[in-house]
């Protein structure tokens, strides 16, 4: 009986092993078929243009480069916020509600659609790879495969003719699979334009470091970085200063504290400054009329889940509703990415979604606390949570400089100020209660207003014939419909989300 059982087990093992081998063979055949289909696809307009443009572009950038004026990065506007939070005095006399005057109405623009590209269904099978390079990017493991033995180039100098020759060399087919791999990672990780550009740079610099024959390989990495981004549809240029090359990236929105060159009517930001003083020389030709400026907006959740590292849990509790207490932690890798992110206008932070891990800790409790309540009462509960669960400090006190926070960062850093709270409150009301929210930007202050259709009390703004009730997350203990007294008659700029 034991012998029979043993035979059955052995037979099952070999059957499973054979099945696994067949499955793997089937998978490889399927992947090869998918890749063959991808290679035979109908190319997009940009891809057709790109094939013939690379050789033309190599000739254009071989021409004499011109000295271009560089500009110091713009300083962010400083808001003289109150050093201490404004706490509502319960004994202060009631001020009659008012209609807040509107200065102007603006809407945060959506990022442009990316240049159409046919992105392959996945990486090539590893057993067909001839070379590979990898790196970690804020905890995520990135591997770039190639079907070529060697994709490296060597610059003999950094004059125009040599840069043009090297660009032409990169266009001999060696980079096709590499570019495809980068695009696959962009889609898989849901990277926005700027984060994708930085990720490409990190891999390129890692590939050439420490370089061939002990050299730094930095200039070759910059050239590869620019080449990959150009093939992906981004508007980039290369600049030379002294003995170094620099990547210039056209960025749509205003970026603070980052030096730039103005070419035509566009700002090209110097992604990484290096070396001493000197003039920047570059070309004015565009790779393609279809090339797009990079957008700083983060409209999808960036996926860094390979090696998620959670911060220490903190408790965030409402003073008025003690049952509303939430334990939350955040991904430290995401915090590092946000910390390295250049400063933008604070409106753009309001469009960045909260990480799914934090939402899963936060939203169920908020929904439970507001379930069955009227929209007005539910809004008041969320308002008090944001007012009292977070400690207040100005950016200058906490960081020593102006620094808006992404919504996840409020649960990481110890303090937040008015714009951070307004952004978080607007996000929570939209996600939990599905209500329309606008931001109210006064001189030196940021609040919100919520569209509550059946509520007609308190301070409000009128927008498109609709009443939006003022809700101020920094006016501690204030109810919905209560604007700070000093802002009741101050014109506010309305920002639609």
C-alpha positions in Angstrom: 0.0 0.0 0.0 2.9 2.3 0.9 4.6 1.5 -2.4 1.4 2.3 -4.3 1.1 5.7 -2.5 4.7 6.5 -3.2 4.2 5.7 -6.9 1.1 7.9 -7.0 3.0 10.8 -5.3 6.0 10.5 -7.7 3.6 10.3 -10.7 1.8 13.5 -9.5 5.2 15.3 -9.0 6.3 14.5 -12.5 2.9 15.4 -13.9 3.0 18.8 -12.2 6.6 19.3 -13.3 5.8 18.5 -16.9 2.7 20.7 -16.7 4.8 23.6 -15.4 7.3 23.1 -18.2 4.5 23.0 -20.8 3.0 26.1 -19.2 6.3 27.9 -19.3 6.8 26.9 -23.0 3.3 28.1 -23.8 4.0 31.4 -22.0 7.2 31.9 -24.0 5.3 31.1 -27.2 2.6 33.5 -26.3 5.1 36.3 -25.4 7.0 35.8 -28.6 3.7 36.0 -30.6 2.7 39.2 -28.7 6.1 40.7 -29.4 6.0 39.7 -33.1 2.6 41.2 -33.3 3.9 44.4 -31.7 6.8 44.6 -34.1 4.4 44.3 -37.0 2.0 46.9 -35.6 0.9 50.0 -37.4 3.2 52.8 -36.2 1.9 56.0 -34.7 2.5 59.3 -36.5 5.2 60.2 -34.0 7.0 56.8 -34.4 7.0 57.1 -38.2 8.4 60.6 -37.9 11.0 59.6 -35.2 12.5 56.9 -37.5 13.6 59.4 -40.2 14.1 62.3 -37.8 16.9 60.9 -35.8 19.5 61.1 -38.6 18.2 64.6 -39.6 18.4 65.7 -36.0 21.9 64.4 -35.6 23.0 66.6 -38.5 21.2 69.7 -37.0 22.8 69.3 -33.6 26.2 68.9 -35.2 26.0 72.6 -36.2 27.5 75.3 -34.0 25.8 75.7 -30.7 25.0 79.2 -29.3 25.5 80.7 -25.9 22.2 80.9 -24.1 21.4 83.1 -21.0 20.7 81.0 -18.0 18.4 82.3 -15.2 18.4 81.6 -11.5 15.5 79.5 -10.3 12.4 81.5 -9.2 11.8 82.0 -5.5 8.4 80.7 -4.3 6.0 83.4 -3.1 6.1 83.6 0.6 2.8 83.9 2.5 3.0 85.7 5.9 0.7 83.3 7.6 -0.2 83.6 11.3 2.5 82.0 13.5 -0.2 80.5 15.7 -3.4 78.8 14.5 -6.6 80.9 14.7 -8.9 79.4 17.3 -12.5 80.4 17.4 -13.6 82.0 20.6 -16.9 80.5 21.6 -17.8 83.7 23.5 -17.1 86.0 20.7 -20.3 87.8 19.3 -21.8 86.2 16.2 -21.1 88.1 13.0 -23.9 88.0 10.5 -23.1 85.7 7.5 -21.9 87.3 4.3 -21.5 86.6 0.7 -17.7 86.5 0.2 -16.7 88.7 -2.8 -14.9 86.9 -5.7 -11.8 88.3 -7.3 -11.7 85.8 -10.2 -12.4 82.1 -11.0 -9.7 79.8 -12.3 -9.5 76.1 -13.0 -6.5 73.8 -12.6 -5.7 72.7 -16.2 -5.5 69.0 -16.9 -2.1 67.6 -18.3 -2.0 67.3 -22.0 -2.5 63.8 -23.5 0.9 62.2 -24.1 2.4 61.8 -27.5 0.7 58.6 -28.9 3.0 55.6 -28.8 2.5 51.9 -29.2 3.8 50.5 -25.9 4.7 46.8 -26.1 2.7 44.3 -23.9 5.7 43.5 -21.6 9.4 43.0 -21.5 11.1 40.6 -23.8 11.6 37.0 -22.4 14.7 37.1 -20.2 16.3 34.1 -21.9 16.4 36.1 -25.1 18.1 39.1 -23.4 21.7 39.8 -24.3 22.3 42.7 -21.8 20.5 44.2 -18.8 21.0 47.0 -16.4 19.0 47.8 -13.2 18.6 50.1 -10.3 16.2 50.8 -7.4 14.1 53.9 -7.8 12.6 54.9 -4.4 12.4 51.3 -3.4 11.1 50.0 -6.7 13.3 47.6 -8.7 13.8 48.7 -12.3 15.3 46.4 -14.8 16.0 47.4 -18.4 16.6 44.6 -20.9 18.0 44.8 -24.4 18.3 42.3 -27.2 21.7 43.8 -28.2 25.0 42.8 -26.7 26.2 46.3 -26.0 24.2 49.6 -26.1 27.0 51.9 -24.7 28.6 54.7 -26.6 31.8 56.5 -26.0 32.3 60.3 -26.4 35.7 61.4 -27.6 34.8 65.0 -26.8 31.6 67.1 -26.2 31.8 69.3 -29.3 28.9 69.6 -31.6 30.1 67.2 -34.3 30.8 64.5 -31.7 27.4 64.8 -30.1 25.8 64.6 -33.5 27.8 61.5 -34.3 26.9 59.8 -31.0 23.2 60.6 -31.5 23.4 58.9 -34.9 25.1 55.9 -33.3 22.4 55.6 -30.7 19.9 55.6 -33.6 21.3 52.4 -35.2 18.6 50.2 -33.5 20.5 49.5 -30.2 18.1 51.6 -28.2 14.8 50.5 -29.5 14.2 47.8 -26.9 15.6 50.0 -24.2 13.1 52.8 -25.0 10.3 50.2 -25.1 11.3 48.9 -21.6 11.3 52.4 -20.2 7.8 53.0 -21.5 6.6 49.7 -20.0 7.8 50.8 -16.6 6.2 54.2 -17.1 2.8 52.5 -17.6 3.3 49.8 -14.9 4.3 52.3 -12.2 1.9 55.0 -13.3 4.7 57.6 -13.4 3.9 61.2 -14.3 6.1 63.0 -16.8 8.6 64.5 -14.4 9.0 61.4 -12.3 9.5 59.3 -15.4 12.2 61.7 -16.6 14.0 61.4 -13.3 13.7 57.6 -13.4 15.2 57.4 -16.9 18.1 59.6 -15.7 18.8 57.4 -12.7 19.0 54.3 -14.8 21.2 56.0 -17.5 23.6 57.4 -14.9 23.7 54.0 -13.2 24.5 52.2 -16.5 27.5 54.5 -17.1 28.8 54.6 -13.5 31.6 54.1 -12.7 32.0 54.1 -16.5 34.2 52.4 -19.0 37.8 52.1 -18.0 37.3 53.9 -14.7 35.9 57.1 -16.2 32.8 58.8 -14.9 30.7 58.3 -18.0 28.5 61.2 -16.9 28.4 62.9 -20.3 27.5 59.7 -22.0 24.7 59.2 -19.5 23.3 62.7 -20.1 23.3 62.0 -23.9 21.5 58.7 -23.4 19.0 60.3 -21.0 18.1 63.0 -23.6 17.9 60.4 -26.4 15.5 58.2 -24.5 13.2 61.1 -23.5 13.2 62.5 -27.1 12.1 59.1 -28.4 9.3 59.0 -25.8 8.0 62.3 -27.1 9.4 64.8 -24.6 10.8 68.2 -25.5 14.5 68.0 -24.4 17.8 69.6 -25.3 21.4 69.1 -24.3 23.6 72.0 -23.1 27.3 72.2 -22.7 29.1 74.1 -20.0 32.9 73.9 -19.7 33.6 70.1 -20.0 30.2 68.9 -19.0 26.9 68.1 -20.7 23.5 68.9 -19.1 19.9 67.8 -19.8 17.5 70.6 -20.4 13.8 69.6 -19.9 10.9 71.8 -21.1 8.4 71.9 -18.2 4.9 73.2 -18.7 4.2 74.5 -15.2 6.3 76.9 -13.0 9.0 75.2 -11.0 10.7 77.1 -8.2 14.3 77.1 -7.1 15.5 75.3 -10.3 17.7 77.2 -12.8 16.6 77.3 -16.4 17.3 78.6 -19.9 14.8 80.3 -22.1 14.7 79.1 -25.7 12.0 80.6 -27.8 9.1 81.1 -25.5 9.8 78.0 -23.3 11.7 77.5 -20.1 14.1 74.6 -20.2 15.0 73.6 -16.7 18.5 72.3 -15.9 17.7 68.9 -14.3 21.0 68.5 -12.5 23.5 71.4 -12.0 27.1 70.4 -12.0 30.5 72.1 -12.0 31.6 75.7 -11.7 30.8 78.9 -13.4 30.6 79.2 -17.2 28.3 79.8 -20.1 25.7 77.3 -21.4 25.9 76.5 -25.1 23.0 74.6 -26.8 21.0 74.3 -30.0 17.6 75.8 -30.7 16.3 73.0 -33.0 13.3 70.9 -31.7 13.4 67.2 -32.2 9.8 67.1 -33.4 6.8 69.5 -33.7 4.9 66.8 -31.8 7.3 66.8 -28.8 5.6 67.9 -25.6 6.7 69.8 -22.5 6.9 67.7 -19.4 4.1 68.1 -16.9 4.7 68.3 -13.1 1.1 67.2 -12.3 0.6 63.8 -10.6 -2.8 62.7 -11.7 -2.4 59.0 -11.0 -1.1 57.2 -8.0 2.6 56.4 -8.4 3.2 52.7 -7.8 6.3 52.0 -5.7 5.0 48.8 -4.2 8.0 46.5 -4.8 9.5 47.3 -1.4 7.0 49.4 0.5 8.4 50.6 3.7 5.8 52.0 6.2 6.5 54.8 8.6 5.8 54.6 12.3 2.0 54.7 12.9 0.5 57.8 14.3 -2.9 58.4 15.8 -5.0 61.3 14.3 -8.1 62.1 16.3 -10.8 64.7 16.2 -11.2 66.8 19.4 -15.0 67.1 18.9 -15.7 63.6 17.8 -13.4 61.3 19.9 -14.6 58.2 18.2 -13.0 59.5 15.0 -9.5 58.4 15.7 -7.4 56.8 13.0 -4.1 55.0 13.1 -2.2 55.8 9.9 1.3 55.3 8.4 2.6 56.1 5.0 5.1 54.7 2.5 8.6 56.2 3.4 9.7 55.6 -0.2 6.9 57.8 -1.5 7.8 60.4 1.2 11.4 60.5 -0.1 10.1 60.9 -3.7 7.9 63.8 -2.6 10.7 65.3 -0.6 12.9 65.4 -3.7 10.1 66.8 -5.9 10.7 70.4 -7.0 8.3 72.9 -5.5 5.4 73.9 -7.7 2.4 76.2 -7.3 0.4 74.9 -4.4 -2.8 74.4 -6.6 -1.1 71.4 -8.3 -0.8 69.6 -4.9 -4.6 69.5 -4.7 -4.8 67.3 -7.9 -2.5 64.6 -6.5 -4.4 61.5 -5.4 -3.8 60.0 -2.0 -1.9 56.7 -2.0 -4.2 53.6 -2.0 -2.7 52.3 1.3 -3.4 55.5 3.2 -6.9 55.7 1.7 -7.6 52.2 2.9 -6.7 53.2 6.4 -8.5 56.5 6.4 -11.6 56.5 4.3 -13.5 53.5 5.8 -13.5 55.1 9.3 -14.6 58.5 7.9 -17.4 56.8 5.9 -18.5 55.0 9.0 -18.5 58.2 11.1 -20.5 60.1 8.5 -22.9 57.3 7.4 -26.5 58.2 7.9 -25.7 61.9 8.6 -26.9 64.8 6.6 -24.4 66.3 4.1 -24.0 69.3 6.3 -23.3 67.3 9.5 -21.0 64.9 7.7 -19.0 67.9 6.2 -18.8 69.4 9.7 -17.3 66.1 11.1 -14.6 66.0 8.4 -13.9 69.7 8.9 -13.3 69.3 12.7 -11.1 66.2 12.0 -8.8 68.3 9.7 -8.9 71.3 12.1 -8.0 69.4 15.3 -6.2 66.1 14.4 -3.1 67.9 13.0 -0.7 70.3 14.7 -0.2 73.7 13.1 3.0 75.3 12.1 4.0 77.5 9.2 6.4 76.1 6.6 9.0 78.6 7.7 8.9 77.2 11.3 8.8 73.5 10.2 11.2 73.5 7.2 12.8 76.9 7.2 11.3 77.6 3.7 8.0 77.6 1.9 7.0 74.0 1.2 3.4 72.8 0.3 2.6 69.3 1.3 1.1 66.4 -0.8 -1.9 64.9 1.0 0.0 61.8 2.2 2.7 64.1 3.7 0.3 65.5 6.3 0.3 62.0 7.9 4.1 61.9 7.9 5.3 65.3 9.1 4.5 66.7 12.5 2.9 69.9 11.4 0.9 71.5 8.6 -0.4 75.0 7.6 -3.4 76.5 5.9 -2.9 75.4 2.3 -2.0 71.8 3.4 -5.2 71.5 5.4 -7.3 73.0 2.7 -6.0 70.6 0.2 -6.6 67.6 2.5 -10.1 68.7 3.5 -11.1 69.2 -0.2 -9.8 65.8 -1.0 -11.6 64.0 1.8 -14.9 65.7 1.2 -14.8 64.8 -2.5 -13.8 61.2 -1.8 -16.0 60.5 1.2 -19.1 62.6 0.5 -18.8 63.0 -3.3 -19.5 66.8 -2.9 -18.1 69.6 -5.1 -15.4 71.7 -3.4 -13.5 74.8 -4.5 -10.5 76.4 -3.0 -10.7 80.0 -1.7 -7.4 81.8 -2.1 -7.3 85.1 -0.1 -4.2 87.2 0.2 -2.0 85.1 2.6 -4.6 82.5 3.4 -6.3 79.4 1.8 -9.7 78.0 2.7 -12.4 76.0 1.0 -16.1 76.2 0.1 -18.4 73.2 -0.3 -21.5 72.9 -2.5 -24.3 71.9 -0.1 -27.5 72.0 -2.1 -29.9 72.0 0.8 -28.0 74.3 3.1 -28.4 78.1 2.9 -26.8 79.4 6.1 -23.5 80.9 6.9 -20.8 82.6 4.9 -20.7 81.5 1.2 -19.5 82.3 -2.3 -21.7 82.2 -5.4 -20.3 80.3 -8.3 -22.3 79.8 -11.5 -25.5 80.6 -9.7 -24.7 77.9 -7.0 -24.1 78.5 -3.3 -20.8 77.2 -1.9 -20.6 77.2 1.9 -17.3 78.4 3.4 -15.4 75.8 5.3 -12.0 76.8 6.8 -9.8 73.9 8.0 -7.4 76.3 9.8 -10.1 78.2 11.7 -10.0 75.8 14.7 -13.4 74.8 16.1 -15.3 76.9 13.5 -18.4 75.2 12.0 -19.3 75.1 8.4 -20.3 78.5 7.1 -17.9 80.4 9.3 -15.1 82.3 7.6 -12.3 83.9 9.6 -13.6 87.3 10.6 -10.7 89.1 9.0 -11.5 87.6 5.6 -15.3 88.0 5.6 -15.1 91.0 3.2 -11.8 90.2 1.4 -12.0 89.2 -2.2 -11.1 85.6 -2.8 -9.8 83.9 -5.9 -11.9 80.8 -6.5 -10.0 77.7 -7.8 -12.1 74.9 -9.2 -10.8 71.4 -8.8 
